[in-house]
Amino acid sequence: MAAVGMACRGVASALAVAGLLCLCIMPERGEYRSPMKQPRRPRLWLANAFRGGKTDISGSTKVGIVGGGIGGLAAAIALKNIGITPTVYEKREAYENFGSGTGICIAPNGFLSLKRIDAQLHTEVVKSANLLKELEIEVFGKAKVDDGPRTFEEKYGNPGMHIRWAGIHRILMDRAMELGIPIKFGQSLRQIEREGKDGRVVVKFTDDTKDAESFDLLVGADGINSEVRRQCFSSDNEPERVGRFVIRATIPESENMPPCRTTVRDPKHATLFLKLGSGWHSWAATTRYDMNDPQHIPKSGEEAKAFMLSDEFKLYPEIQNVAKATPANEVFCTDIRQMRGPLKVCLRCSDRRPCAQMQCGVLPIPGMGSTE
């Protein structure tokens, strides 16, 4: 178990940057009995953040990371900096196929995670980001600053930050390549299995070769529609709708942008403006919907923009003005989904294993990092 804890320490720190929890698949070791374990399938560990302890994992440990997004690259850099060189497997054919995404928020603990992962990485991200000292919220006409006059740095020791998805991903990719981390494009995960006396994890990819790869540790960083998760859990653990969708866009900075704030003026909607740094802004709007009648979710940029300009958002004229000036091909709509069951992790329990009852009531929030 000590070997797992140390290897996962860097991984969890890394994935905190993207607000993700890392699925780490390892051969069976120790006496830990996971309630999620299924017969003839790999054992799954949830990344254990910032915990010390001795380990027998060394630079010879073979690690594979499925997914070359923010979480996968951050995990790769974290492992490299503790003496392990992982290999990243990405299903896209080339870096250019990732797209630009929109904006992301990194809370103070995520900011701290960047420092712990890699000092140079942290410096480059801070250069490109907009540091967030306080959070302004307007609820039913009453504006307030989160936590009164105290700033995030005064309360948590670090600021938060906003940054463009494409910006932080480019920085991570450049740093990973600079460190000599192998990144294999065009490799989709096909099969995970365990075989051999050493209990290594054996993985097959849908590429031009039929050879399987074997690892001491396999990290699943392939997003909410994770193939790693699908193969290791039942279909009951697929992401589920929450009854809310978000429309968002990233646009060049201009003098006409409203101030950065979250606004709620009715029970159904909310809007958000973010300054992302490097000359970019992001806007977003969420809407509740009846999960029994989901056909009204916009299916294209044109539909999403038209929805923003409709009476649905008549109480939010400032975001309607910005949406009107945003090209439809830059507007995206996402049906928000969440994980459920054993993949929700209690961050207050001392061992950070999956908490079946979730009695502590503390769940991961995207971007918050390790919370205690």
N, C-alpha and C positions, 0 to 999 in steps of 0.2 A: 504493500500500500504506500510505503514511503516513496517508492519509485514513481508511482502514479502522481502523488502529490507534487513532487518537484517538477516533473515534466509539465504538468498541467498548470503550474503556477504562472509561467510565462504566457501560456495559451490563454488563460482566463483574463490576465491583465490586458492582453492584446485585444481580445474580443470585447472587452468592456468599452473600447473605443467606439465600436459600432453598435453598442447596446445589444450584443448577442451573447448567448451562452453556447459554449462549444461542446459538441458531442465527441468524446474521445473514446475510441474503441481499442481495447488492449486485450492481450491474452489473459487468461485467468491467473490471478495471483492473490495470495493472502486468503483470509477467511471471510472477506466481505461478501454478503449475499444480497444482491440487488433485488428488490421487489419487481423490477422491470424485466429481469432476465427471462428469456424464453429458451426452451430446449433447442440445442443444436444451432444456436445463434451466438454471435460475439457478445462478450460482456460490454456493457456501456457504462462509462463513467462521465459524470458532469464535471467540467473543469473546476478546479479548486483554487480560488484566487488568493494570492498573497500569503501562502502558508509555507513556513520554512520546514526544516527537517532534513535528515540525511537521505541520500538517494543513491541507488546503484546505476542510475541511468547516466550514460556518458556520451561522448561525441560519436561513439560507434552505434548508438541507437538509431534505427532506421525509422523515419517518420514520414508519412504521406499526409498531405492536406488536400481534401477535395473541395475545390472552390477558390477562385482567384479574385474574389471581391475584397472589400475592405477587411472583413473578418479574417479571411484566409491569409492575406498578405501580412496583416498585423501579427497573426499567430506565427507565421513563418519567420518574421524578423525577430520576434521575441525568443523563439527557439534558437535561432542563429546566435543570438547574443548570450545564450547560456551554454554554447558549445555544441549545439546539435544543428546539423544542416538538413532541413526537410526538403521534400520535393512537392511542389504545388501542381495540382492537376486541374485544368480549367476546360470546360466544355466549349467555350467560344474558340473560334479558329484563330483569332488574333486580338491583340490589345484594342485595336480600333473598334472592335465590335461591342465594347462594353456600353457605349452610349454615355450621355452626360449626367443623367439622373437629375435630382433637384438639390435642395439644401438639407443639411442635417445639423442637429444640435448635439453638442457634446457637453455634458454636465461636468461640474468640478472634479468628480472622481474619475471621469473619463480623461480629463485634462491631466490628472496625476498619473493615470495609466500610461499615457504617452511618454511621460518623463521616465517611467520605469522600464518601458520597452526599449527605447533608444533615444539618446539625447539629441542626436542629429536629426532624427525623424521629428521629434518634438519641436525643435527650432524651426524646421521648414514648414511644419503645419501652422505654427503660430504666426509666421510671416504672412501666410495666405489667408488666415482666418480673421474673423471679427470677434474680438474678445468681449464676452458678455459679463458685465459687472453686476447687473441687476435685471430683474424681469418685471416688465410693466404689464398689468392685466386690467382690462375694463370689463366689469360684470354688471349688466343692466344699468349702464350709465354712470357707474361709480368706478373711477380709476384708482389703482393702488400700485405700489411698488412692492414686489415680493419681499417679505421680512422687514418691512418698514425701511428705515434709513440705512440699515446694514447692507453691505454689499456681499456678493457670493464669496469674494476672497476673504473678507473679514470673518464670515461664518464658517466657511469650509476650508480655508487655506489656499484655495485656488479659484480662478475665475472659470466660468464656462466659456464656450465659444460656438459660433456658427460658421459653417464652411460649406462650400459647394461640394456635392458628392464627387464630381469629376475631379475637383482640385485635390482632395485628400487621397483619392484613389491613385491619381498620377504620382503624387509624392510617395505613396507606399510602393507603387510599382518600381519607380526609379530607385528607391532605397533598397528594395529586395534584389534588383539586378546588380546594383553596386556591391552588395554583400556576396554576390555569387550564388544566390539561391536559385536552383533550377525551377523553371516554370514551363510546364508542358501544356501547350494549347491543343484544342481539338480532341480532348480526352473526356468522354462522358462515362460516368460510373455505370457499370453493367451488373456486377455481382460482388457481394462480400461474403466470404466464408472463412472458416478456420480449418486448417489441416496441418499435419505434421506433428512430431513429438514436441517441438518447441512451442506449439500453440500460436504461432504467428498468424496475424490477420492477412488473408490472401484476397487480393482485389483484382478484378478484371475490368478492363475499360473497352469501350467501343471505338477502337482505333484500327490502324492497319495491321497491327501485330496481334497474335493470339496468345502471346506470353502473359502470364499473370505476374503481378507485383506482390511482394510480401513485406509486411511492416511489423515492427514492434509496437507502433502506435499509429492509429489512423484518426485524423481529425476531420470531423464533418463541419465544413464552413460553407455549405452550399445553399444557404438561404432558407426562407420559410417553406418553400416547396422542396425541401431537402430529399435527395435520393438516398443519402446515408440513413436518414431517419426512417424513410419509408421501408427500407429493407430490414431495419432492426426493431421496428415496432409494428403493431397491427395497424390496419387501415383506420381503426377507431381514433388514432392519434393524428389524423390529418388536420390541418388548420381549419378553424371554423369561423363563420361570419359573426360579427359583433353587432350588425345592424347599423353600420355607419360607413360612409365612403368619403374619401378626401379628393378634392380637386386642387392641383398645385402647378406651379410653373416657376422657372428661374429666368430672370430677365436682367439686362444690364442696368447698372445703377443710374438713377436720374434724380434731379432736384424735386420732382413731383411725387416721390414715394412717401407714403404715410410713415409715421414713426414706428419703430419696432415694438410691437405689442400683440397680445392675445386679446380678442374682443368677443364677448358673449352678450347678445342683446335679446335673445329669445331661447326657449328650451331646446330648439331643434338644430340650431346652427352655431358655428364658431368660426372665427377667422384669425389668421396669423400673418404678420409681416416680419421678415428676418433680413438683416443685413449680413451678407455672407463673407464680406471681405473681397479683396482683389477685383473690385468694381462690379460686384454682383449682388442682387437682391433676390429674395424668394417670397412668394405669397402662397397661402394655402387656405382652403375653406372646407369644413366638414359638415356633413348633413346626416341626420338620422333617417332611417327608412324602415318600413315594415319588412321583416325578413321573410314573411310569407308572400311578399309581392316585390321581388327584387328586380323586375324588368325595367324599372325606371332609372337604374344606374346608367349614367352616360357611358357610351361605348366608344367614343372617339373624341378627339380634341374639339371638333366642331360642336358636338353635342354638349360637351362639358362647358365650353365657353358660352353657349346659348343658355345653359342652365344657370350659370353665374349671372347672366344679364337679365334673368327672369325675375318675377316677383318673389321668388324664394329668398332672394338676398336684398330685398328692397330696404331693409333696415341697415344695410351695410354699403352705403353709396361709395365709400372710399375704395373698397375692394372691387366694386363694379367698374369704377373708373379705370383701375389698373388692369382688370381683366379685359375690358374693351380694347385697350391698347396692346394687349398681348396677342401675338400671332397664334392661331388655333393649333398649328403644328407644334407649339411649345407648351401646350396645356395637356396635362395628364390626369386621368381619373383612376383611383385605386380603391377597390372594395377592401376595407380593412378586415384583416383576419387575425386570429390569435391561436396560440397553442393551448391545449388543455390536458388534463390528466397528469401522468407522471412527469411530463416535460416541464411543468411549472416547478421552479426550484425555490425553496425557502432560503432567503439570503441571511436569515437571522440564526438559523440552527448552526451549532458550532462546527459540524462536519460538512455542511453545505451539500449533503446528499439529498436526493429527491424526498420531499416531505409529503407523505401520502394524504395526511389530513389537512395540511396547510393551516394548522392551528395558529401559527404565528401571524398569518395575514400579510406577510411581506413578500411581494412578487417583483421580478425584474421589470424595470422600466427602461425603454430604449434610451441609450446614451448616458445612463446614470453611473455606470461603472460598478465597482464592488461597493456595496452599501452596508455600513455598520457604524 
